Every structure is written in structure tokens, then in C-alpha cells.
Amino acid sequence: MGTRISAHRAANSMLEGSIWKALVAFAIPIFLGNLFQQLYNTADSLIVGKFIGKEALAAVGSSANLISLIIGLLQGTALGAGVLIAKFYGARDEKNLSLAVHTGLAFGLIGGLLLTVVGVVLSPLLLRWMGTPSDVLPNSIAYFRTYFYGCLAMFLYNISVGILQAVGDSRHPLYYLILSSIVNVVLDLLFVAVFHWGVASAAAATVISQAVSAILCIWQLTRTDDVYRISLRKVRLNLPILRQIVRFGLPAGVQNSVISLANVVVQANINAFGSDAMAGCGAFAKIEGFAFLPVTCFAMGLSTFVGQNLGAKQYDRVRRGARFGIVTSVVLAEIIGVIIFLIVPALISLFNSDPVVVRYGTIQGRTEALFFGLLALSHCMAGLLRGAGKAMVPMIVMLSIWCLVRVSYITVMVRLIPNIQVIFTAYPLTWFLSSVIFIIYYRKADWIHAFERLDRQAASE
């Protein structure tokens, strides 16, 4: 049963050879893919801000945290499937690997349809609950509701990418994402700048491009000759496997969604400062997304690396890979943060040149950017713990600090000091607290030794 997996493993450097080359080779396509994804997400704001105006830019910005809530839920689910598949792959368990692949895709179909219905119905309620100003609300509802029509494509895309990355293939998702990014930008320009169809058409362009990338990923999975090949007639839920996917993925999905929900509360506080603040902060959110790229690619790389090598019982390799991934991600994120700190006014003006809009975006950028290394540290620690199957630890830490502490701090302080910069300081503060907790846990818990002890006990029996 292990023959086909063994042949594939020989070509996969996540389990053998140089650790830094393995992680970098895996992370670079993810980095480039996320770069293109960020570019086409940013294209909505750039084109809308230039061709429609700052009110439309504010509408897109006001939806950003709600959209992050959706994407966080989808990515958490995909992460659960990916961690499980990586473990089966590393252990050469072909039967369960196939069950996990087909169950993950079935879950994506069901979840995507349900999320579409819920989102389309609840969009106006959610935006009103956030206190979206009346001059922005109609465009916000149109943009957000249109975006929800693409939930099925987004869910299937994230599940498919999770499968490919779990077995070490980060190249094909990159190729498909580049193509869909080009489609998105072309359609954005066509719909908004040429046809003047309004802000909702920018969301429609994103939905279409997401569908393109989802179809291409599924097509790749159905035509491969490797053990993770999808057969459409086998796509169904296997309940024992589904329980494991949920066990690994639900904490990450809940964590991402609740953090995004907390950011919705933060956005509601920003909304109280008016549409100029919404536009400036919405523009910076797009810029900030670029700083997250080294964070995301190494956190995802660590999850796959740790999952595969724990499955193969290569514990020392896990330790060395964790150290390299964390240090590299922190250094890259901090370098990007310094660059953004220096040139943030020019970056904000690309979206909208109104001086007040630029001022708000610059204040946020110069409050947060120098602390991006702390954000990277927390995400990488969370990634390696999820790869080890300990998804509850980062969920508890991040929900406690990034949600409860962040929202409480803002709720109290913004009333004592009614200045928008108070809201922005909540981010570096909570990144610092979560980083300290993760470092203490990593040094004290000794969780890799626990895996080694269990293996010795099993061998002695």
C-alpha cells in the first residue's frame, strides 16, 4: 500500500534533505500565490477608489472585516483537512488519505452552499449592526451581498489548495492563482472603469476569478496520477474522517472567524469617525495584507512540515524546521514593516489622494507597522502547533488575547480618550501579549517529547 506514496515522497523534500531548502521551496509558491491574491483583492479598492470615489472605497473597506470572517472560517476548515492529509501522507496511509481528500471536498460543497444562503440573507443586518454610515450603506450591502454569492467557489478553492499543499504541491495553486488574479483585474477594469456598473461589479469580478481558480484546482486533483487523486464518484462524507477534520480545523476556523468578528467590532468603532476614516483605514488594510505574506506562507509551511514529519516520526527535524520557519518569518515581516512605516502616505494616496483619507491611513500604518514581527511570531507558533494536532492551544490564546482583550481595551479606552489612534494601538499590544504566551508555552510544554514518549511506549508493547 505504501509503494505509490513512497515514490511520491522521494520527490518531496518536506520529509528529507535540507530543512531550510524544503521550507523555502514550499513557502515561495505560497508567498507568490498570496501576493497575487492580495494584488487582486487590492485591485477592487484601487479601481473603486479611483473611478467611483472615496464613499465607494469606504464601502469596500467597511466590508473587509466581514469578508475576513468568511475567509477565516473557510481557511480553518481547509487547514483541518490539510493537517490530517499531511499526517496520513507522512505515515504512508493511502486508504485514509483518500478518504480525507474526498470527505474534505464533500464538506466544502455542503459548507459553501449553506454559507452562501446565510450570507446573502444576513448582509444588510450585519452591516447595520456595525454602524455603517447611511451614505456608505447601500454600496456596502451591494458589495458584500455579491461577494457572498462566491462562497461555494471560495470554499472549494480553499479545500483544494489545502489538499495540494498538504502533500507538498504549492506550485499548481500558484499557477492557478496568477491566472485568476489576471482575470480579476481585467474584469474589475472592464466592469467598473468601462461599463460603470458600480461597486457591486468589483465584487462580481472577484467571485468570477475565484470560480476560475477553484475549477482549475479541482481539475488538477482529478487528473493527477498520485495517491491524492480525486474521483468525483467517491466524493462523500466519511463520518470518522469528518470528525477528525473538524477536530483539527474547527478550532482554527472558529479562531479566525471570532478574531474577524472582533475586528468587526473594531471596524464599528472606526466607522464612528466617519467615511474618511473608513476609507483611510480600508486602504491601509489592503497595504497591511502585503506585510502578512511572509507570515502566512511560513505559518502554512510550518503546519505542513510539522504534520508530515511528525507522521514520519522525524522529531529532531521538526524542532529544527520550527526554529528556522519562525525566525525567517519574523525577520521578513519586520523588514516589510519598516518599509511600510517609511512610505505609508504615498501608498495610501494610491487609493485616494484626499488629504484627510491619507492622514487616517498614515496614522494607522505608523502605529502598527513596526510591530509586524510580533504578528509573525504568533502566527508561526500557531501554525506549528496546528501541524502537531494541538489546534486548541492557538485557538484559546488568540481568542482570549486578540478578541477579548482587544475588544475590551478598545471599548474602554476609546471612551476615555476619543482618538482614533487609541483603536490602532490595540493591535501591537495584543500581538505582544500573544507572542509572550506562545513563547512560554513552547518552552515549557515540551510537546515534541510527548510524541517521542508515546512512540517508545508503543514500541515496547
C-alpha positions as CSV (number, residue, x, y, z in Angstrom):
1,M,0.0,0.0,0.0
2,G,2.9,2.4,0.6
3,T,4.5,2.0,-2.9
4,R,2.8,4.9,-4.6
5,I,3.3,7.2,-1.6
6,S,7.0,6.2,-1.3
7,A,7.6,7.1,-4.9
8,H,6.0,10.5,-4.4
9,R,7.9,11.1,-1.2
10,A,11.2,10.7,-3.0
11,A,10.4,13.8,-5.0
12,N,9.1,15.7,-1.9
13,S,11.7,17.5,0.1
14,M,9.5,18.2,3.1
15,L,10.5,14.8,4.6
16,E,14.1,14.7,3.7
17,G,17.2,16.8,2.7
18,S,17.9,20.4,3.7
19,I,15.3,21.8,6.1
20,W,15.7,25.4,5.0
21,K,15.5,24.5,1.3
22,A,12.4,22.4,2.0
23,L,10.6,25.2,3.8
24,V,11.7,27.9,1.4
25,A,10.9,25.9,-1.7
26,F,7.4,25.2,-0.2
27,A,6.9,28.8,1.0
28,I,7.9,30.7,-2.1
29,P,5.0,29.5,-4.3
30,I,2.6,30.2,-1.3
31,F,4.2,33.6,-0.9
32,L,3.8,34.4,-4.6
33,G,0.3,33.0,-4.7
34,N,-0.8,35.1,-1.7
35,L,1.0,38.1,-3.3
36,F,-1.2,37.7,-6.4
37,Q,-4.3,37.1,-4.2
38,Q,-3.5,40.3,-2.3
39,L,-3.0,42.2,-5.5
40,Y,-6.3,41.2,-6.9
41,N,-8.0,41.9,-3.6
42,T,-6.3,45.3,-3.6
43,A,-7.4,45.9,-7.2
44,D,-11.0,46.2,-6.0
45,S,-10.1,49.1,-3.7
46,L,-7.7,50.8,-6.1
47,I,-10.1,50.7,-9.0
48,V,-13.2,51.6,-7.0
49,G,-11.4,54.4,-5.2
50,K,-10.0,55.9,-8.4
51,F,-13.1,55.5,-10.6
52,I,-16.0,55.8,-8.2
53,G,-14.8,57.8,-5.2
54,K,-14.0,57.7,-1.5
55,E,-17.5,56.8,-0.5
56,A,-17.3,53.6,-2.6
57,L,-13.8,53.0,-1.2
58,A,-15.3,53.3,2.3
59,A,-18.0,50.8,1.3
60,V,-15.4,48.2,0.2
61,G,-13.3,48.9,3.4
62,S,-16.3,48.5,5.7
63,S,-16.9,45.0,4.3
64,A,-13.3,43.9,4.7
65,N,-13.5,42.5,8.2
66,L,-16.8,40.7,7.4
67,I,-15.1,39.2,4.4
68,S,-12.1,38.2,6.5
69,L,-14.6,36.4,8.8
70,I,-15.8,34.3,5.9
71,I,-12.3,33.6,4.6
72,G,-11.1,32.7,8.1
73,L,-13.8,30.1,8.5
74,L,-13.0,28.6,5.1
75,Q,-9.3,28.6,5.7
76,G,-9.7,27.0,9.1
77,T,-11.7,24.1,7.7
78,A,-9.2,23.7,4.8
79,L,-6.4,23.7,7.4
80,G,-8.1,20.8,9.3
81,A,-8.3,18.7,6.1
82,G,-4.7,19.7,5.2
83,V,-3.2,18.7,8.6
84,L,-5.0,15.4,8.5
85,I,-3.9,14.7,4.9
86,A,-0.3,15.7,5.8
87,K,-0.2,13.2,8.7
88,F,-1.6,10.4,6.6
89,Y,0.8,11.3,3.8
90,G,3.8,11.3,6.1
91,A,2.7,7.9,7.7
92,R,2.1,6.4,4.2
93,D,-1.6,5.6,5.0
94,E,-3.0,5.6,1.4
95,K,-6.5,4.4,2.4
96,N,-7.2,7.1,5.0
97,L,-5.5,9.7,2.8
98,S,-8.1,9.1,0.0
99,L,-11.0,9.2,2.5
100,A,-9.7,12.5,3.9
101,V,-9.4,14.1,0.4
102,H,-12.9,13.1,-0.7
103,T,-14.5,13.9,2.6
104,G,-12.9,17.4,2.6
105,L,-14.3,18.1,-0.9
106,A,-17.8,16.9,0.1
107,F,-17.7,19.1,3.2
108,G,-16.6,22.1,1.0
109,L,-19.6,21.6,-1.3
110,I,-22.1,21.5,1.6
111,G,-20.5,24.3,3.6
112,G,-20.2,26.6,0.6
113,L,-23.9,26.3,-0.2
114,L,-25.0,26.9,3.3
115,L,-22.7,29.9,3.8
116,T,-24.0,31.4,0.6
117,V,-27.6,31.3,1.7
118,V,-26.8,32.7,5.2
119,G,-24.6,35.5,3.9
120,V,-27.0,36.7,1.2
121,V,-29.8,36.9,3.7
122,L,-27.9,38.5,6.6
123,S,-25.7,41.0,4.8
124,P,-27.8,44.1,5.5
125,L,-28.3,43.2,9.1
126,L,-24.6,42.7,9.7
127,L,-23.6,46.0,8.1
128,R,-26.2,47.9,10.0
129,W,-25.1,46.2,13.2
130,M,-21.6,47.6,12.5
131,G,-23.0,51.1,12.4
132,T,-22.1,51.6,8.7
133,P,-22.9,55.3,7.9
134,S,-26.0,55.9,5.8
135,D,-24.0,57.4,2.9
136,V,-22.0,54.2,2.6
137,L,-24.6,51.6,3.5
138,P,-26.2,51.0,0.0
139,N,-22.9,50.4,-1.7
140,S,-21.7,48.2,1.3
141,I,-24.7,46.0,1.1
142,A,-24.4,45.6,-2.7
143,Y,-20.7,44.8,-2.5
144,F,-20.9,42.4,0.4
145,R,-24.0,40.5,-0.8
146,T,-22.4,40.0,-4.2
147,Y,-19.3,38.7,-2.6
148,F,-21.3,36.1,-0.7
149,Y,-22.5,34.6,-4.0
150,G,-19.0,33.3,-4.4
151,C,-18.8,31.4,-1.1
152,L,-19.1,28.0,-2.8
153,A,-16.2,28.7,-5.1
154,M,-14.1,30.1,-2.2
155,F,-14.8,27.0,-0.1
156,L,-13.9,24.6,-2.8
157,Y,-10.8,26.6,-3.7
158,N,-9.6,26.6,-0.1
159,I,-10.2,22.9,0.4
160,S,-8.5,22.0,-2.9
161,V,-5.5,24.2,-2.1
162,G,-5.3,22.6,1.3
163,I,-5.1,19.2,-0.2
164,L,-2.4,20.1,-2.7
165,Q,-0.3,21.9,-0.1
166,A,-0.6,19.1,2.4
167,V,1.2,16.8,0.0
168,G,3.9,19.4,-0.8
169,D,2.4,20.8,-4.0
170,S,2.4,24.6,-3.6
171,R,3.2,25.2,-7.3
172,H,-0.1,24.4,-9.0
173,P,-2.1,26.6,-6.7
174,L,0.3,29.4,-7.6
175,Y,-0.2,29.0,-11.3
176,Y,-4.0,29.0,-11.0
177,L,-4.0,32.0,-8.6
178,I,-1.9,34.0,-11.1
179,L,-4.4,33.3,-13.8
180,S,-7.4,34.1,-11.7
181,S,-5.7,37.3,-10.5
182,I,-5.3,38.5,-14.1
183,V,-8.9,37.6,-14.7
184,N,-10.0,39.6,-11.7
185,V,-8.0,42.8,-12.6
186,V,-9.2,42.7,-16.2
187,L,-12.9,42.3,-15.1
188,D,-12.5,45.0,-12.4
189,L,-11.4,47.5,-15.1
190,L,-14.0,46.3,-17.5
191,F,-16.9,46.3,-15.1
192,V,-16.0,49.5,-13.1
193,A,-14.0,51.7,-15.4
194,V,-15.5,50.9,-18.8
195,F,-19.1,49.8,-18.1
196,H,-19.6,51.9,-14.9
197,W,-21.6,49.1,-13.3
198,G,-20.8,50.3,-9.7
199,V,-19.2,48.9,-6.6
200,A,-21.0,45.5,-6.7
201,S,-19.4,44.7,-10.1
202,A,-16.0,44.8,-8.4
203,A,-17.2,42.0,-6.0
204,A,-18.6,40.2,-9.1
205,A,-15.2,40.2,-10.7
206,T,-13.7,38.6,-7.6
207,V,-16.4,36.0,-7.5
208,I,-15.8,35.0,-11.1
209,S,-12.0,34.9,-10.6
210,Q,-12.4,32.7,-7.5
211,A,-14.6,30.3,-9.5
212,V,-11.8,30.1,-12.2
213,S,-9.2,29.1,-9.6
214,A,-11.5,26.6,-7.8
215,I,-12.3,24.8,-11.1
216,L,-8.6,24.7,-12.1
217,C,-7.6,23.3,-8.7
218,I,-10.3,20.6,-8.8
219,W,-9.3,19.8,-12.4
220,Q,-5.7,19.3,-11.2
221,L,-6.8,16.9,-8.4
222,T,-8.9,14.8,-10.8
223,R,-6.1,14.4,-13.4
224,T,-3.1,13.6,-11.2
225,D,-1.7,10.1,-11.0
226,D,-0.7,10.4,-7.4
227,V,-2.5,9.0,-4.3
228,Y,-4.4,12.1,-3.5
229,R,-6.3,12.0,-6.9
230,I,-10.0,12.9,-6.6
231,S,-12.6,10.6,-8.2
232,L,-15.9,12.6,-8.4
233,R,-17.9,9.4,-7.7
234,K,-16.1,9.0,-4.4
235,V,-16.9,12.5,-3.1
236,R,-19.0,11.8,0.0
237,L,-18.7,12.3,3.8
238,N,-17.0,9.7,5.8
239,L,-18.1,10.5,9.4
240,P,-15.0,9.3,11.3
241,I,-12.7,11.2,8.9
242,L,-15.1,14.2,9.1
243,R,-14.8,14.2,12.9
244,Q,-11.0,14.4,12.6
245,I,-11.2,17.2,10.0
246,V,-13.5,19.1,12.3
247,R,-11.3,18.4,15.3
248,F,-8.2,19.8,13.6
249,G,-10.0,22.5,11.6
250,L,-12.8,23.8,13.8
251,P,-10.5,25.5,16.3
252,A,-8.7,27.3,13.6
253,G,-11.9,28.2,11.8
254,V,-13.5,29.4,15.0
255,Q,-10.4,31.3,15.9
256,N,-10.2,33.1,12.6
257,S,-13.9,33.9,12.5
258,V,-14.1,35.2,16.0
259,I,-11.0,37.3,15.5
260,S,-12.6,38.7,12.4
261,L,-15.8,39.2,14.4
262,A,-13.8,41.1,17.0
263,N,-12.3,43.2,14.1
264,V,-15.9,43.9,13.1
265,V,-16.4,45.5,16.5
266,V,-13.1,47.4,15.9
267,Q,-14.5,48.5,12.5
268,A,-17.7,49.7,14.1
269,N,-15.5,52.0,16.3
270,I,-13.7,53.2,13.2
271,N,-17.0,53.8,11.5
272,A,-17.9,56.3,14.2
273,F,-15.1,58.6,13.0
274,G,-16.8,58.9,9.6
275,S,-16.4,57.9,6.0
276,D,-12.9,59.5,5.6
277,A,-11.6,57.3,8.5
278,M,-13.3,54.3,6.9
279,A,-11.7,55.0,3.5
280,G,-8.2,55.6,5.0
281,C,-8.3,52.5,7.3
282,G,-9.7,50.4,4.5
283,A,-6.8,51.4,2.2
284,F,-4.3,50.6,4.9
285,A,-5.9,47.2,5.5
286,K,-5.0,46.3,1.8
287,I,-1.4,47.5,2.3
288,E,-1.2,45.6,5.6
289,G,-2.2,42.5,3.7
290,F,1.2,42.6,1.9
291,A,3.0,42.6,5.2
292,F,1.2,39.4,6.2
293,L,2.6,37.5,3.2
294,P,5.7,36.1,4.9
295,V,3.6,35.4,8.0
296,T,1.1,33.4,6.0
297,C,3.4,31.4,3.9
298,F,5.7,30.3,6.7
299,A,2.8,29.6,9.1
300,M,1.2,27.4,6.4
301,G,4.6,25.8,5.6
302,L,5.2,25.0,9.2
303,S,1.8,23.3,9.6
304,T,2.5,21.0,6.6
305,F,6.2,20.5,7.6
306,V,5.4,19.6,11.2
307,G,2.4,17.4,10.2
308,Q,4.4,15.4,7.6
309,N,7.5,14.9,9.8
310,L,5.5,14.0,12.9
311,G,3.7,11.4,10.8
312,A,7.1,10.1,9.7
313,K,8.4,10.3,13.3
314,Q,11.3,12.7,12.5
315,Y,11.2,14.7,15.7
316,D,14.6,16.4,15.5
317,R,13.7,17.6,12.0
318,V,10.5,19.1,13.4
319,R,12.4,21.1,16.0
320,R,15.0,22.4,13.5
321,G,12.3,23.3,11.0
322,A,10.2,25.1,13.6
323,R,13.2,27.3,14.6
324,F,14.1,28.2,11.0
325,G,10.5,29.0,10.0
326,I,9.8,31.2,13.0
327,V,13.0,33.3,12.7
328,T,12.7,33.8,9.0
329,S,9.1,34.9,9.1
330,V,9.7,37.3,12.0
331,V,12.7,39.0,10.2
332,L,10.9,39.3,6.9
333,A,7.7,40.7,8.5
334,E,9.8,43.3,10.4
335,I,11.7,44.4,7.3
336,I,8.4,44.9,5.4
337,G,7.0,46.8,8.5
338,V,9.9,49.3,8.4
339,I,9.4,49.9,4.7
340,I,5.7,50.5,5.1
341,F,6.3,52.8,8.1
342,L,8.5,55.0,5.9
343,I,6.4,55.2,2.7
344,V,2.8,54.7,4.0
345,P,1.5,58.2,3.0
346,A,2.4,57.5,-0.7
347,L,0.9,54.1,-0.5
348,I,-2.4,55.4,0.9
349,S,-2.6,58.1,-1.8
350,L,-2.6,55.4,-4.5
351,F,-6.1,54.5,-3.3
352,N,-7.4,58.0,-2.8
353,S,-5.5,61.3,-2.6
354,D,-7.9,63.1,-0.3
355,P,-5.6,64.6,2.4
356,V,-7.9,63.5,5.3
357,V,-8.1,59.9,4.0
358,V,-4.3,59.8,3.6
359,R,-3.9,61.2,7.2
360,Y,-6.1,58.5,8.7
361,G,-4.3,55.7,6.8
362,T,-0.9,57.0,7.7
363,I,-1.7,57.2,11.5
364,Q,-2.8,53.6,11.5
365,G,0.3,52.5,9.5
366,R,2.8,54.3,11.7
367,T,1.1,52.9,14.8
368,E,1.2,49.3,13.7
369,A,3.9,48.7,11.1
370,L,7.0,48.4,13.4
371,F,5.4,45.6,15.3
372,F,4.7,43.2,12.4
373,G,7.4,40.8,13.7
374,L,5.2,40.1,16.8
375,L,2.3,39.2,14.5
376,A,4.6,36.8,12.5
377,L,5.8,35.2,15.7
378,S,2.2,34.5,16.9
379,H,1.0,33.1,13.6
380,C,4.1,30.8,13.1
381,M,3.7,29.4,16.7
382,A,0.0,28.8,15.9
383,G,0.9,27.1,12.6
384,L,3.4,24.7,14.1
385,L,1.0,23.8,16.9
386,R,-1.8,23.1,14.5
387,G,0.5,20.9,12.4
388,A,1.1,18.9,15.6
389,G,-2.6,18.5,16.1
390,K,-2.8,20.9,19.0
391,A,-5.2,23.3,17.4
392,M,-6.9,24.1,20.7
393,V,-3.9,25.9,22.1
394,P,-3.6,28.7,19.5
395,M,-7.4,29.0,19.4
396,I,-7.6,29.6,23.2
397,V,-4.6,32.1,23.1
398,M,-5.9,34.1,20.2
399,L,-9.5,34.2,21.2
400,S,-8.5,35.4,24.7
401,I,-6.0,38.0,23.6
402,W,-7.0,39.0,20.1
403,C,-10.7,39.1,20.8
404,L,-11.5,39.5,24.5
405,V,-8.5,41.7,25.5
406,R,-8.5,43.7,22.2
407,V,-12.3,44.5,22.2
408,S,-12.3,45.3,25.9
409,Y,-9.3,47.6,25.6
410,I,-10.8,49.5,22.7
411,T,-14.3,49.7,24.3
412,V,-12.9,51.2,27.5
413,M,-10.1,53.4,26.1
414,V,-11.8,55.0,23.2
415,R,-14.4,56.4,25.6
416,L,-11.7,57.7,27.9
417,I,-9.6,59.0,25.0
418,P,-11.8,59.6,22.0
419,N,-8.9,59.5,19.5
420,I,-8.8,57.0,16.6
421,Q,-5.1,56.2,17.3
422,V,-6.3,54.5,20.6
423,I,-8.0,51.9,18.4
424,F,-4.9,51.3,16.4
425,T,-2.7,50.7,19.5
426,A,-4.8,47.7,20.4
427,Y,-3.1,45.7,17.6
428,P,0.5,45.8,18.7
429,L,-0.5,45.5,22.3
430,T,-2.4,42.2,21.7
431,W,0.3,40.9,19.3
432,F,2.9,41.3,22.1
433,L,0.7,39.6,24.7
434,S,0.0,36.6,22.5
435,S,3.7,36.3,21.5
436,V,4.8,36.1,25.1
437,I,2.2,33.4,25.9
438,F,3.2,31.3,22.9
439,I,6.9,31.5,23.8
440,I,6.2,30.4,27.4
441,Y,4.1,27.5,26.1
442,Y,6.7,26.4,23.5
443,R,9.5,26.4,26.1
444,K,7.5,24.8,28.9
445,A,5.1,22.3,27.3
446,D,7.8,20.1,25.7
447,W,5.1,18.6,23.4
448,I,7.6,17.1,20.9
449,H,9.0,14.9,23.7
450,A,5.4,13.7,24.4
451,F,5.2,12.3,20.9
452,E,8.6,10.6,21.3
453,R,7.5,9.0,24.6
454,L,4.3,7.7,23.1
455,D,6.3,6.1,20.3
456,R,8.7,4.4,22.7
457,Q,5.8,3.1,24.8
458,A,4.1,1.7,21.6
459,A,7.4,0.1,20.5
460,S,8.0,-1.5,23.9
461,E,4.5,-3.0,23.9
